[in-house]
Amino acid sequence: MCSPRMRWLLPQIFWTGISIAYWSGLAATIIVRTIPDKSDSDQLVASLLALSVLGAGEMVGSLIMAQVVDRLSSRAGVILNVINVVLVWLFSFLMISQNTEGALVYLFTFSWGFMDGAVNTHTQ
């Protein structure tokens, strides 16, 4: 647990648990807030459609992280994951502050999926 390699990985594992718990509970609610002029069922459909992009991000993130770790190093994978975290927070902050329906919702869900897939592949 205290080896030099694990010191790089432990904050990432800790962050992943917090991130998934937080965004899993709030993502659909935040997305629904961006489309207040539709009925409840339309809001649900729109939020689930936006969350389906998360799956695409998971696949792309996993594939890219596998290439980064294989061709570069595990440390490069950690750096990529830090960049992913910053992008997810940036897109989520922009989406919450603008509170409008649009491409930002899909960027948010894709980047969150990318981050999750990359972290899952990196910790394997």
C-alpha positions as CSV (number, residue, x, y, z in Angstrom):
1,M,0.0,0.0,0.0
2,C,2.9,2.4,0.6
3,S,5.1,1.6,-2.3
4,P,6.1,4.4,-4.7
5,R,3.9,3.0,-7.4
6,M,0.9,2.8,-5.1
7,R,1.3,6.4,-4.0
8,W,0.5,7.5,-7.5
9,L,-2.5,5.2,-7.7
10,L,-4.2,5.5,-4.3
11,P,-5.5,9.1,-4.9
12,Q,-6.9,7.9,-8.2
13,I,-8.7,5.0,-6.7
14,F,-10.1,7.2,-3.9
15,W,-11.2,9.8,-6.4
16,T,-12.9,7.2,-8.6
17,G,-15.1,6.0,-5.7
18,I,-16.1,9.5,-4.8
19,S,-16.7,10.5,-8.4
20,I,-18.9,7.5,-9.3
21,A,-20.9,7.8,-6.1
22,Y,-21.5,11.5,-6.7
23,W,-22.2,11.6,-10.4
24,S,-24.3,8.4,-10.5
25,G,-26.8,10.0,-8.1
26,L,-26.8,13.5,-9.7
27,A,-26.2,13.1,-13.4
28,A,-29.8,12.4,-14.4
29,T,-31.1,15.2,-12.1
30,I,-28.7,17.8,-13.5
31,I,-29.5,16.8,-17.1
32,V,-33.3,17.1,-16.4
33,R,-32.7,20.6,-15.0
34,T,-31.4,21.7,-18.5
35,I,-34.8,20.9,-20.1
36,P,-37.5,22.4,-17.9
37,D,-40.0,23.1,-20.7
38,K,-40.8,19.4,-21.4
39,S,-43.0,17.0,-19.7
40,D,-41.7,14.6,-17.0
41,S,-41.6,11.6,-19.3
42,D,-39.8,13.6,-22.1
43,Q,-37.3,14.9,-19.5
44,L,-36.6,11.3,-18.5
45,V,-36.2,10.1,-22.1
46,A,-33.8,13.0,-22.8
47,S,-31.7,12.4,-19.8
48,L,-31.4,8.7,-20.4
49,L,-30.5,9.4,-24.1
50,A,-27.8,11.7,-22.9
51,L,-26.6,9.1,-20.4
52,S,-26.3,6.5,-23.2
53,V,-23.4,8.6,-24.6
54,L,-21.6,7.7,-21.3
55,G,-21.3,4.1,-22.6
56,A,-19.6,5.2,-25.7
57,G,-17.2,7.3,-23.6
58,E,-16.5,4.2,-21.4
59,M,-15.5,2.1,-24.5
60,V,-13.3,4.9,-26.0
61,G,-11.6,5.7,-22.6
62,S,-10.8,2.0,-22.0
63,L,-9.2,1.6,-25.4
64,I,-7.2,4.8,-25.2
65,M,-6.0,4.0,-21.7
66,A,-4.9,0.6,-22.7
67,Q,-2.8,2.1,-25.5
68,V,-1.3,4.8,-23.2
69,V,-0.2,2.3,-20.6
70,D,1.1,-0.3,-23.1
71,R,3.0,2.2,-25.2
72,L,4.1,4.8,-22.6
73,S,3.8,4.0,-18.9
74,S,1.5,3.7,-16.0
75,R,2.6,7.2,-14.9
76,A,1.4,8.6,-18.2
77,G,-1.9,6.8,-17.5
78,V,-2.2,8.6,-14.2
79,I,-1.5,12.0,-15.9
80,L,-4.2,11.2,-18.5
81,N,-6.7,10.4,-15.7
82,V,-5.9,13.7,-14.0
83,I,-6.6,15.5,-17.3
84,N,-9.8,13.6,-17.6
85,V,-10.9,14.6,-14.1
86,V,-10.3,18.2,-14.9
87,L,-12.3,18.0,-18.1
88,V,-15.2,16.3,-16.4
89,W,-15.4,19.0,-13.7
90,L,-15.0,21.7,-16.3
91,F,-17.9,20.3,-18.5
92,S,-20.1,19.7,-15.4
93,F,-19.5,23.2,-14.1
94,L,-20.3,24.7,-17.5
95,M,-23.4,22.6,-17.9
96,I,-24.7,23.5,-14.4
97,S,-24.0,27.2,-14.8
98,Q,-25.5,27.5,-18.3
99,N,-28.4,25.3,-17.5
100,T,-29.5,24.9,-21.2
101,E,-30.0,21.9,-23.3
102,G,-27.3,21.3,-26.0
103,A,-24.0,19.7,-26.9
104,L,-22.5,20.4,-23.5
105,V,-24.8,17.8,-22.0
106,Y,-23.4,15.2,-24.3
107,L,-19.8,16.4,-23.7
108,F,-20.4,16.0,-20.0
109,T,-21.7,12.4,-20.3
110,F,-19.0,11.4,-22.8
111,S,-16.2,12.8,-20.7
112,W,-17.5,11.2,-17.6
113,G,-17.7,7.8,-19.4
114,F,-14.3,8.3,-20.8
115,M,-12.9,9.0,-17.4
116,D,-14.6,6.0,-15.8
117,G,-13.5,3.6,-18.6
118,A,-9.9,4.9,-18.5
119,V,-9.7,4.6,-14.7
120,N,-11.2,1.1,-14.7
121,T,-8.7,0.0,-17.4
122,H,-5.8,1.6,-15.7
123,T,-6.5,0.0,-12.3
124,Q,-6.8,-3.5,-13.8
